[in-house]
Amino acid sequence: MNKRLLKLLCPLAAACVLLSGCWQDTPPMEDPDSTPTEPGEAVEDVPSGPLLPDSLSLPYAPDQSLDPVTCPDGAQQVIASLLYEGLFHLGPDLEPENLLCGSYTYDPAQFVYTFTLRPALLFSDGSPVTARDVRSTLERARQSQRYQARLSQVASVSAKDDTVTITLNRPNTGFPALLDIPIVKEGTQDSAAPVGTGPYLLSHDGGSAFLTANPIWWQNSDRPADRINLVEAPGQDTVLYRFTSHEVQLITADLTGSSPVTLTGSVGLQDADTTVFQYLGCNTAIPPLDNAALRRALWNGVNRSQVTGGLLSNHAVAAQFPVSPRSSLYPHALEHPFSSEDLPLAVTQSAYIPERPLTLLVNEENGFKISAAEYLAESFTAAGIPVETRALPWAEYTAALEAGDFDLYYGEVRLTADWDLSALLSTGGSLNYTSWSDERTDSLLSAYAAAADRAAAMEALCTHLQQQAPILPICFKSVSVLTQAGVLEGLTPTAAEPFYNLAGCTVHLRET
């Protein structure tokens, strides 16, 4: 490893070492002036193990809505995940699992889905869940900032009896993966906490807010606590303070974001996979990256494990294709093993002759992305493709992408769980900054959207992308769930639900 690479890796390693797993406080050193205990002398019992709380508590912003369609990310969304449920939710493999939806059918000729609700569903206030409630939530979601883009393909939503009918304006055999949108009771969405169907409901006692177990929850399974206290924490700094002082026992964080948190002490950490995709985009409109052979050489020359392990502290999973390796759609059989010798050889075979350094754009607000971009630029340069990084503020970065003023750019996008790549790769796609326009790609994207065998269609698409390489996939990021050590056992978090598989979770509290 050369000195430049060490220079890149060491600061990030130092910054992230405390966040790469579970860690404990350093034990106190023995006091040299203490009096040794005589044989037979009674010694007062000293508690061992983690300091447990009297109750499970979560951070809460009372001045912010808990409406899952409009509430902000972070602490409010964690609470909302315990109050509301969708027709489906995404499992750890990022695949949809039925919740309020009992069954559904799809008419591929008319692009029409019909969803039938589970029988005898009740909201936490005892009223029945109706198809009208679902339609009302979905219609609001179509107009919301959070869900508008993912539901742009919806032409209409109708409700009758216990069925909801959704008509799309184009085929999508993966559409149920988009319906993890939490459902609230119609007419209650304007309140600070709309009525939901989840395992808990919001209660108040003498001005204090808390969650209490929903006695009519349709799943009727075990919950780790009958009551979860809510501690006021109106801002991110306050949330972190409440957590480090052990006033709350669980928070979520992006440890490789633009504002990563730094914590010390006895903390547990679990990562949950997301659809947040990082990649290098190639400007295919201008030389030399209009050459597919050169782009293909770069595709195989990305050391993804070094980026995810050495630079992102394992808070990401390496990916050679624009679908998460956690998904059953990921074409593992197509993967090409990385070798440091492959890139120089492929560059020679591509007949590339360097005439100028290539420019790699990166957003300057994120230090992790800058380090990853610099590492990749150095790797490409060492293989005979001179690359220089150019870090820009977000507004200038996006303007340069729009103008095509780059050779390569370090990109990040939150893909939808149906793995629709058309915005990124189709001709004229809203996120297609690479000027990529290819009839075969467009055809394969359309075939995937309509495919009954989605895995085979995704494999065909990825085979073509691997050959043409308009983008160079790097990884899918994870979100971290931080907990007070020893309090929560059996936690299985997902990106949207830190308490996914609630019945398997155990809360350890101080004995009183």
C-alpha positions as CSV (number, residue, x, y, z in Angstrom):
1,M,0.0,0.0,0.0
2,N,1.5,3.3,-1.0
3,K,1.9,6.4,1.2
4,R,-0.9,8.3,-0.5
5,L,-3.4,5.5,0.2
6,L,-2.3,5.3,3.8
7,K,-2.8,9.0,4.1
8,L,-6.4,8.6,2.9
9,L,-7.2,5.6,5.1
10,C,-5.8,6.5,8.4
11,P,-7.9,9.5,9.3
12,L,-11.1,7.7,8.5
13,A,-10.1,4.6,10.3
14,A,-9.3,6.7,13.4
15,A,-12.6,8.5,13.1
16,C,-14.7,5.4,12.7
17,V,-13.0,2.8,14.9
18,L,-15.4,3.4,17.8
19,L,-18.4,3.0,15.4
20,S,-17.4,-0.2,13.6
21,G,-19.1,-2.5,16.1
22,C,-19.9,-3.0,19.8
23,W,-17.4,-1.5,22.2
24,Q,-17.0,-1.1,25.9
25,D,-15.6,1.6,28.2
26,T,-12.0,1.1,29.2
27,P,-12.0,-0.5,32.7
28,P,-10.6,1.8,35.4
29,M,-7.0,1.3,36.4
30,E,-6.2,0.0,39.9
31,D,-5.6,2.7,42.5
32,P,-2.0,2.1,43.7
33,D,-2.9,3.8,47.1
34,S,-5.9,1.6,47.8
35,T,-5.7,-0.7,50.8
36,P,-5.7,-4.4,49.8
37,T,-8.4,-6.6,51.2
38,E,-7.4,-8.9,54.0
39,P,-8.2,-12.6,53.7
40,G,-11.7,-13.3,55.0
41,E,-12.7,-9.6,54.9
42,A,-16.2,-9.0,53.5
43,V,-16.2,-7.1,50.2
44,E,-19.2,-5.1,49.1
45,D,-20.7,-6.5,45.9
46,V,-20.0,-4.4,42.8
47,P,-22.4,-4.7,39.9
48,S,-20.9,-6.1,36.8
49,G,-22.0,-5.9,33.2
50,P,-23.8,-3.0,31.5
51,L,-25.7,-0.4,33.4
52,L,-29.4,-1.2,32.6
53,P,-32.2,1.4,32.6
54,D,-35.4,1.3,34.6
55,S,-37.5,1.5,31.4
56,L,-37.1,1.5,27.6
57,S,-37.1,5.0,26.2
58,L,-36.9,6.6,22.8
59,P,-36.3,10.2,21.7
60,Y,-39.3,12.2,20.7
61,A,-40.0,15.7,19.3
62,P,-43.4,16.7,20.6
63,D,-43.6,19.7,18.3
64,Q,-43.3,17.5,15.2
65,S,-46.0,15.4,13.6
66,L,-45.9,11.6,13.8
67,D,-47.9,11.3,10.6
68,P,-45.7,8.8,8.7
69,V,-46.4,10.5,5.3
70,T,-45.0,13.9,6.4
71,C,-42.9,13.5,9.6
72,P,-39.2,14.0,9.3
73,D,-36.6,11.2,9.2
74,G,-34.9,10.1,12.3
75,A,-36.5,9.8,15.8
76,Q,-40.0,10.5,14.6
77,Q,-39.8,7.8,12.0
78,V,-38.6,5.3,14.6
79,I,-41.7,6.0,16.7
80,A,-43.9,5.9,13.6
81,S,-42.7,2.4,12.8
82,L,-44.2,1.2,16.0
83,L,-47.6,3.0,15.5
84,Y,-48.3,2.2,11.8
85,E,-48.2,-0.5,9.2
86,G,-48.4,-0.7,5.5
87,L,-50.0,-3.1,3.1
88,F,-46.5,-4.6,2.9
89,H,-43.1,-4.1,4.6
90,L,-39.6,-4.9,3.4
91,G,-37.7,-7.7,5.1
92,P,-33.9,-7.8,5.6
93,D,-33.6,-9.0,2.0
94,L,-35.4,-5.9,0.8
95,E,-38.2,-8.0,-0.5
96,P,-41.9,-7.2,0.2
97,E,-43.8,-9.1,2.9
98,N,-47.5,-9.0,3.4
99,L,-48.8,-7.0,6.3
100,L,-52.3,-5.4,6.1
101,C,-52.6,-6.9,2.6
102,G,-53.9,-10.5,2.8
103,S,-53.6,-11.2,-1.0
104,Y,-53.4,-9.5,-4.3
105,T,-53.8,-10.1,-8.0
106,Y,-52.2,-8.4,-11.1
107,D,-53.6,-7.9,-14.5
108,P,-50.5,-7.4,-16.8
109,A,-52.6,-6.4,-19.8
110,Q,-54.3,-3.5,-18.0
111,F,-51.5,-2.8,-15.4
112,V,-54.1,-3.2,-12.6
113,Y,-53.4,-4.5,-9.1
114,T,-56.2,-5.5,-6.8
115,F,-55.2,-5.7,-3.1
116,T,-57.5,-7.5,-0.6
117,L,-57.2,-6.5,3.1
118,R,-56.8,-9.1,5.8
119,P,-60.1,-9.8,7.5
120,A,-61.1,-8.1,10.8
121,L,-58.4,-5.6,10.9
122,L,-58.8,-2.9,13.5
123,F,-57.2,0.5,14.1
124,S,-55.9,1.1,17.6
125,D,-59.0,3.0,18.5
126,G,-61.2,-0.1,17.7
127,S,-62.6,1.1,14.4
128,P,-62.3,-1.3,11.4
129,V,-59.6,-0.7,8.7
130,T,-61.4,-0.1,5.4
131,A,-60.2,0.1,1.8
132,R,-61.2,3.8,2.0
133,D,-58.6,4.4,4.7
134,V,-55.9,2.8,2.4
135,R,-57.0,4.8,-0.6
136,S,-57.0,8.0,1.5
137,T,-53.4,7.4,2.7
138,L,-52.1,6.5,-0.7
139,E,-53.7,9.5,-2.4
140,R,-52.0,11.8,0.2
141,A,-48.8,9.9,-0.3
142,R,-48.9,10.6,-4.1
143,Q,-48.8,14.3,-3.3
144,S,-46.2,14.1,-0.6
145,Q,-42.5,15.0,-0.9
146,R,-41.5,11.6,0.6
147,Y,-43.5,9.3,-1.7
148,Q,-44.5,11.3,-4.8
149,A,-41.6,10.1,-7.0
150,R,-42.1,6.4,-6.1
151,L,-45.8,6.6,-6.9
152,S,-45.5,8.6,-10.1
153,Q,-46.5,5.5,-12.1
154,V,-49.9,5.3,-10.3
155,A,-52.7,6.5,-12.6
156,S,-55.6,5.9,-10.1
157,V,-56.6,4.4,-6.8
158,S,-60.1,3.2,-6.0
159,A,-61.6,1.4,-3.0
160,K,-64.6,-1.0,-2.8
161,D,-65.5,-3.2,0.2
162,D,-62.2,-4.7,1.4
163,T,-60.3,-4.3,-1.8
164,V,-58.1,-1.5,-3.1
165,T,-57.5,-1.2,-6.9
166,I,-54.4,0.6,-8.2
167,T,-54.1,1.2,-11.9
168,L,-50.6,2.0,-13.2
169,N,-49.6,4.0,-16.3
170,R,-47.0,1.4,-17.3
171,P,-46.2,-2.3,-16.4
172,N,-44.4,-3.0,-13.1
173,T,-44.4,-6.6,-11.7
174,G,-42.5,-5.4,-8.7
175,F,-44.9,-2.7,-7.6
176,P,-45.9,-4.3,-4.2
177,A,-42.3,-3.5,-3.0
178,L,-43.3,0.2,-3.2
179,L,-46.3,-0.2,-0.9
180,D,-44.6,-0.2,2.5
181,I,-46.3,3.1,3.0
182,P,-47.8,3.2,6.5
183,I,-51.6,3.4,6.5
184,V,-53.5,5.8,8.9
185,K,-57.2,6.2,9.6
186,E,-59.0,8.5,7.2
187,G,-59.9,11.8,8.9
188,T,-57.1,11.6,11.6
189,Q,-54.2,12.6,9.4
190,D,-54.4,16.2,10.5
191,S,-53.7,15.3,14.1
192,A,-50.2,15.2,15.6
193,A,-50.4,11.4,15.8
194,P,-52.9,9.8,13.4
195,V,-54.6,6.5,14.3
196,G,-52.7,3.4,13.1
197,T,-52.8,-0.4,13.3
198,G,-49.3,-0.9,14.8
199,P,-48.2,-2.8,17.9
200,Y,-48.2,0.4,20.0
201,L,-50.4,3.5,20.4
202,L,-49.5,6.9,21.6
203,S,-50.6,7.8,25.1
204,H,-50.2,10.7,27.5
205,D,-50.0,10.9,31.3
206,G,-49.7,14.2,33.1
207,G,-48.1,15.8,30.1
208,S,-45.7,12.9,29.5
209,A,-45.9,11.0,26.2
210,F,-45.3,7.3,26.0
211,L,-46.2,4.3,23.8
212,T,-48.4,1.6,25.3
213,A,-49.0,-1.9,23.8
214,N,-52.0,-1.9,21.4
215,P,-54.4,-4.5,23.1
216,I,-56.2,-5.2,19.8
217,W,-53.2,-5.5,17.5
218,W,-54.1,-7.9,14.8
219,Q,-50.8,-9.8,14.9
220,N,-51.3,-10.5,18.7
221,S,-47.7,-11.5,19.1
222,D,-45.2,-10.8,21.9
223,R,-43.8,-7.3,22.4
224,P,-40.6,-6.6,24.3
225,A,-42.2,-4.0,26.6
226,D,-45.7,-3.0,27.5
227,R,-44.7,0.6,27.7
228,I,-42.0,2.6,26.0
229,N,-41.3,6.1,27.4
230,L,-40.7,9.0,25.0
231,V,-38.1,11.5,26.1
232,E,-38.2,15.0,24.6
233,A,-35.3,15.6,22.1
234,P,-36.3,18.3,19.6
235,G,-33.0,18.3,17.6
236,Q,-30.2,16.0,16.5
237,D,-27.8,17.4,19.1
238,T,-30.3,16.8,21.8
239,V,-31.0,13.2,20.5
240,L,-27.3,12.4,20.8
241,Y,-27.0,13.9,24.3
242,R,-30.0,11.9,25.5
243,F,-28.4,8.8,24.0
244,T,-24.9,9.3,25.5
245,S,-26.5,10.1,28.9
246,H,-28.5,6.8,28.7
247,E,-31.8,8.7,28.8
248,V,-32.8,6.9,25.6
249,Q,-31.7,3.5,24.5
250,L,-31.9,3.5,20.7
251,I,-31.2,5.9,17.9
252,T,-30.5,5.5,14.2
253,A,-27.7,7.2,12.3
254,D,-25.9,7.4,9.0
255,L,-22.3,6.9,10.0
256,T,-20.9,7.7,6.6
257,G,-23.1,10.7,5.8
258,S,-22.2,14.4,5.6
259,S,-22.6,14.8,9.3
260,P,-21.6,11.5,10.9
261,V,-22.0,11.1,14.7
262,T,-19.2,10.4,17.0
263,L,-20.0,8.4,20.2
264,T,-18.0,6.8,22.9
265,G,-19.0,4.5,25.8
266,S,-20.8,1.2,26.0
267,V,-22.8,1.1,22.7
268,G,-24.1,-1.7,20.5
269,L,-24.3,-1.2,16.8
270,Q,-26.2,-3.1,14.1
271,D,-26.4,-2.1,10.4
272,A,-29.5,-2.5,8.2
273,D,-29.2,-2.7,4.5
274,T,-30.7,0.1,2.3
275,T,-31.4,0.8,-1.3
276,V,-29.0,3.8,-1.2
277,F,-26.6,3.1,-4.2
278,Q,-23.2,4.6,-4.7
279,Y,-21.5,4.5,-8.1
280,L,-19.3,6.2,-10.6
281,G,-21.1,7.8,-13.6
282,C,-19.2,8.0,-16.9
283,N,-19.7,10.8,-19.4
284,T,-20.4,8.6,-22.4
285,A,-20.8,11.6,-24.8
286,I,-17.2,12.6,-25.0
287,P,-13.8,10.9,-25.4
288,P,-12.3,8.8,-24.0
289,L,-15.3,7.4,-22.0
290,D,-17.3,7.0,-25.2
291,N,-15.2,3.9,-25.5
292,A,-17.1,0.9,-24.0
293,A,-13.9,-1.1,-23.7
294,L,-12.3,1.6,-21.5
295,R,-15.5,1.9,-19.4
296,R,-15.6,-1.9,-19.0
297,A,-11.9,-1.9,-17.9
298,L,-12.9,0.6,-15.2
299,W,-15.9,-1.5,-14.1
300,N,-13.7,-4.4,-13.4
301,G,-10.9,-2.3,-12.0
302,V,-12.9,-0.9,-9.0
303,N,-11.7,-2.4,-5.7
304,R,-15.1,-2.4,-4.1
305,S,-14.1,-4.2,-1.0
306,Q,-11.5,-1.6,-0.2
307,V,-14.0,1.2,-0.6
308,T,-16.6,-0.5,1.6
309,G,-14.2,-1.9,4.2
310,G,-11.3,0.5,4.3
311,L,-13.1,3.8,3.6
312,L,-16.8,3.2,4.6
313,S,-15.9,1.2,7.7
314,N,-18.1,-1.7,6.5
315,H,-21.2,0.4,6.7
316,A,-22.0,-0.7,3.1
317,V,-22.0,-3.8,1.0
318,A,-20.0,-4.0,-2.2
319,A,-22.0,-4.4,-5.4
320,Q,-21.0,-5.0,-9.0
321,F,-24.5,-4.3,-10.2
322,P,-27.2,-1.7,-9.5
323,V,-29.3,-4.0,-7.3
324,S,-28.5,-4.9,-3.7
325,P,-26.6,-8.1,-3.1
326,R,-29.1,-8.8,-0.4
327,S,-31.9,-9.0,-2.9
328,S,-32.8,-12.4,-4.6
329,L,-32.5,-10.5,-7.9
330,Y,-28.8,-9.9,-7.6
331,P,-27.0,-11.9,-10.3
332,H,-24.1,-13.3,-8.2
333,A,-23.1,-15.7,-11.0
334,L,-22.1,-12.7,-13.2
335,E,-19.6,-11.2,-10.7
336,H,-16.0,-10.8,-11.8
337,P,-13.4,-11.3,-9.0
338,F,-11.2,-8.3,-8.5
339,S,-7.6,-8.5,-9.3
340,S,-5.2,-5.5,-9.2
341,E,-3.5,-6.9,-12.4
342,D,-6.7,-6.8,-14.5
343,L,-7.1,-3.1,-14.9
344,P,-3.7,-2.3,-16.5
345,L,-4.1,-5.2,-18.8
346,A,-7.6,-4.2,-19.8
347,V,-6.5,-0.6,-20.3
348,T,-3.8,-1.8,-22.8
349,Q,-6.3,-4.0,-24.6
350,S,-8.8,-1.0,-24.9
351,A,-6.2,0.9,-27.0
352,Y,-6.6,3.9,-24.7
353,I,-3.9,6.6,-25.0
354,P,-4.0,9.2,-22.2
355,E,-4.1,12.7,-23.7
356,R,-5.4,14.5,-20.6
357,P,-6.3,13.8,-17.0
358,L,-9.9,12.8,-16.5
359,T,-12.0,14.8,-14.0
360,L,-13.8,13.0,-11.3
361,L,-16.5,15.1,-9.6
362,V,-17.4,14.6,-6.0
363,N,-19.6,16.4,-3.4
364,E,-17.3,18.2,-1.0
365,E,-19.8,18.1,1.9
366,N,-19.1,14.4,2.4
367,G,-15.6,13.4,3.6
368,F,-16.2,9.7,3.0
369,K,-17.1,10.3,-0.6
370,I,-14.1,12.5,-1.1
371,S,-11.8,9.8,0.3
372,A,-13.4,7.1,-1.9
373,A,-13.2,9.3,-5.0
374,E,-9.5,10.1,-4.3
375,Y,-8.7,6.5,-3.7
376,L,-10.4,5.4,-7.0
377,A,-8.7,8.3,-8.9
378,E,-5.3,7.1,-7.6
379,S,-6.1,3.5,-8.5
380,F,-7.0,4.4,-12.0
381,T,-4.0,6.7,-12.4
382,A,-1.7,3.9,-11.3
383,A,-3.2,1.7,-13.9
384,G,-2.4,4.2,-16.7
385,I,-5.6,6.3,-16.7
386,P,-4.8,9.7,-15.2
387,V,-7.7,10.9,-13.1
388,E,-8.0,14.0,-10.9
389,T,-10.7,14.6,-8.3
390,R,-12.6,17.8,-8.2
391,A,-14.7,18.4,-5.0
392,L,-17.5,20.9,-5.4
393,P,-20.2,22.3,-3.1
394,W,-23.5,20.6,-3.6
395,A,-25.1,23.3,-5.8
396,E,-22.0,23.5,-8.0
397,Y,-21.7,19.7,-8.1
398,T,-25.3,19.2,-9.4
399,A,-25.0,22.1,-11.8
400,A,-21.8,20.5,-13.3
401,L,-23.7,17.2,-13.7
402,E,-26.6,18.9,-15.5
403,A,-24.1,20.6,-17.8
404,G,-22.1,17.4,-18.5
405,D,-19.0,19.2,-17.2
406,F,-17.2,16.1,-16.0
407,D,-15.6,12.8,-17.2
408,L,-16.6,10.8,-14.1
409,Y,-18.7,11.6,-11.0
410,Y,-19.2,10.0,-7.7
411,G,-22.9,9.5,-7.4
412,E,-25.4,8.4,-4.8
413,V,-29.1,7.7,-5.3
414,R,-31.8,6.1,-3.2
415,L,-33.3,3.4,-5.5
416,T,-36.8,2.1,-5.1
417,A,-37.2,-1.5,-3.8
418,D,-38.7,-2.6,-7.1
419,W,-35.2,-1.9,-8.5
420,D,-36.5,0.2,-11.3
421,L,-33.4,1.7,-12.9
422,S,-35.0,3.7,-15.7
423,A,-34.4,7.1,-14.1
424,L,-30.7,6.3,-13.9
425,L,-30.1,4.5,-17.2
426,S,-32.9,5.0,-19.7
427,T,-32.7,7.5,-22.5
428,G,-33.6,10.9,-21.1
429,G,-33.9,9.5,-17.5
430,S,-34.2,12.2,-14.8
431,L,-31.0,11.0,-13.2
432,N,-29.1,10.0,-16.4
433,Y,-26.3,12.5,-16.3
434,T,-24.0,10.2,-18.3
435,S,-25.7,11.0,-21.6
436,W,-26.3,7.3,-22.0
437,S,-28.7,6.5,-24.8
438,D,-28.9,2.9,-25.9
439,E,-31.9,1.1,-27.5
440,R,-30.8,-2.2,-26.0
441,T,-30.7,-0.8,-22.5
442,D,-34.1,0.8,-22.9
443,S,-35.5,-2.5,-24.2
444,L,-34.1,-4.5,-21.3
445,L,-35.4,-2.0,-18.8
446,S,-38.9,-2.3,-20.3
447,A,-38.7,-6.1,-20.3
448,Y,-37.7,-6.1,-16.7
449,A,-40.6,-3.9,-15.7
450,A,-43.1,-6.3,-17.3
451,A,-41.3,-9.6,-16.5
452,A,-43.0,-12.5,-14.8
453,D,-39.5,-13.9,-14.1
454,R,-37.9,-10.8,-12.7
455,A,-34.7,-12.5,-11.7
456,A,-34.0,-13.7,-15.3
457,A,-34.9,-10.2,-16.6
458,M,-32.6,-8.5,-14.1
459,E,-29.7,-10.9,-15.0
460,A,-30.2,-10.1,-18.7
461,L,-30.1,-6.3,-17.9
462,C,-27.0,-6.6,-15.7
463,T,-25.2,-8.7,-18.4
464,H,-25.7,-5.9,-20.8
465,L,-24.7,-3.2,-18.3
466,Q,-21.6,-5.1,-17.5
467,Q,-20.5,-5.0,-21.1
468,Q,-21.4,-1.4,-21.7
469,A,-20.6,0.1,-18.3
470,P,-22.3,3.5,-18.5
471,I,-22.0,3.5,-14.7
472,L,-19.6,1.7,-12.4
473,P,-21.5,0.3,-9.4
474,I,-19.6,0.5,-6.1
475,C,-21.9,-0.4,-3.1
476,F,-25.1,-0.1,-1.2
477,K,-25.0,1.9,2.0
478,S,-26.4,0.8,5.3
479,V,-28.1,2.7,8.1
480,S,-26.9,2.0,11.7
481,V,-29.0,1.3,14.7
482,L,-27.2,2.3,17.9
483,T,-28.3,0.9,21.2
484,Q,-27.3,1.1,24.8
485,A,-25.3,-2.1,25.3
486,G,-27.0,-4.9,27.0
487,V,-30.5,-3.4,26.9
488,L,-31.9,-4.9,23.6
489,E,-31.3,-8.5,22.6
490,G,-32.5,-10.2,19.4
491,L,-32.9,-6.9,17.6
492,T,-33.3,-7.4,13.8
493,P,-33.4,-4.0,12.2
494,T,-34.3,-3.1,8.7
495,A,-33.9,0.3,7.1
496,A,-37.5,1.4,7.9
497,E,-38.1,-0.6,11.0
498,P,-35.4,-0.8,13.8
499,F,-37.8,-3.1,15.6
500,Y,-38.5,-5.4,12.7
501,N,-39.3,-8.9,14.0
502,L,-40.6,-7.3,17.2
503,A,-41.6,-10.6,18.8
504,G,-38.0,-11.8,18.7
505,C,-36.6,-8.8,20.7
506,T,-36.0,-8.9,24.4
507,V,-35.6,-5.8,26.6
508,H,-33.3,-6.1,29.7
509,L,-34.1,-3.6,32.4
510,R,-32.8,-3.0,35.9
511,E,-34.3,-5.3,38.5
512,T,-36.3,-3.3,41.1
